[in-house]
């Protein structure tokens, strides 16, 4: 009994600090409350994130703010068409004596203190680079200099160039599946936030802006422990579990679940995806969302709040529909909500 009370108290303390973490980020990133909440969920669910958005909407500022609020380091690499896997691990140069030198990359040097690693324009990098990144995301380790390097606190964040198609490489399904969420980030709708971003000089200098964010509102070294306790403590009822399984059936067998979409033959729409691993990721993210809302039990809204971001990129449709991009999958997710009774 005493141990249970202690866990409840610790979760309440950690939640207060997690909400403070969000408030710190909001000092530097305006009009993105939902994006910040989703990123917070991913951090406490120990999941990697693919962020999509136009150039200049604040993705890098968001991630640098998160790193600062966690009290850890931040590392970034730029995807290029000539990039090789080794470029992530080390760099070569000529020393003062004219002899070649090989030094560990920033990623390796910061392995023990790195909560945020940002891969910018990941789809500009070749599949060989994606393979290395897949291991980093899956195992939180890589091999270099004849030994394994471990990243105990790492979350990988990436974005894709969605405008230019030349010299880009589509991410393989296995790599996309390793991202807990794919989050869309657009310019804020709020008029006052837009005015500040355009006319307030404070938002024109990222380094000065980041000074607003207090360092270490929550310690990144505590995240693995907090994540485990959240998953063990937040409960799900039998009715909620049936609801999630019914949503799953509505995705993979939409016609038998009564799902319909205008001008689409749903019988042949879905070709694969939405695996048990994806549903486990959904449950993991929903538990963190419930905890952030101050509950130790799941409700349907927790599932629905993260469903599209967690599940849409894990569903693969017939190629003729894939030409319509991710919209058709998001429509399928919403239709699954409509067709599935809420407990």
C-alpha positions, 0 to 999 in steps of 0.5 A: 500500500505504501509503495503504491502511494509513493508511486502515485505521489511520484507520478503527480510530481513528474506530471507537474514537471512535465507540464512545466516542460511544456510551458518552457517550450511555449516561451519560444514556440508560439501557437503550437500547443498541440504539437508540443503536447504530442512531442511531450507524449513521444518523449515520455513514451520513449518514441521517435518522431517524424515532423512534417511542415513547411520550411520556417515554421519552427521545427528546429526551434521546437526541438532545440527548446525541448533539448534545453528544457530537458537539460541535455545536449542537441545534435543535428545532421543534414540529409544530402544525396551524397551522404554516407552512413559513416558521415553520421559516425565520424569525420575525417580531416587533415591535422596540422602535421598534414596527416589524416585524422579521424574523429568521432561525430557529434552524435558519438561524442554526446552519446551519454548526454543526448536526448534530442538528435535531429535528422533534417531532410531525412529523405535526401539521404540514401537508403544505406543511411536509413539502414544505420538510422533504423538500428539507432532508433531500434536499439539505441546503439551503433557500432563504430571504432570497433565497439558499440556506442549506446544512447540511453536517453536518445529520441530521434527526430526527423523531418522530410522535404515534402516539396522537392522530389529530385534527389530524394529517397522515400523512407522504407516502411520499416523505417517509418514504422519505427517512428512512434508518431508522424506529426504535422506542424504548420504556421499557427492560426492565431492572429496574435501569434502570427503577428509576434512571429513576424514583427517581434524581433525576439523571434528573429534570433533563435539563440536569444529566443532559446535563452527564455527556456529554463534549462532542466525543467525535467531531467532527461536522465529520469525519462526512462524510469518515468516512462516505465512507471507510467506504462505500468501504472496507467490502467486500461479497462476491458471495454477500452481494450475491446474498443481499440481492437475494434478500431484495429479491425476497422482499419485492416478489414474496413468493409467487414467493419462497416467503414465506407469512403466516398468514391473508394472501394474499401474492400481493396483499399488496405494492403498492409500495415497496422501491425500489433507493434503499431497498436502497442505504440498506440497504447503506449502513447495513449497512456502517457496522454492520460497521465498528462491529463491527470488520470491513471486510467485510459478513456477513448479520448486518449486513444483518439487524440493520438490515433492518426499521428501514431497509426496513419503512417503504418497503414499501406494502401493500394498504389492507385490510392497512394497517389493521393498521399496520406489524406486517404489514410487519415480519412480511413482513420476518421471513418473507422472512428465513425464506424466503431461504437465508443464504450 
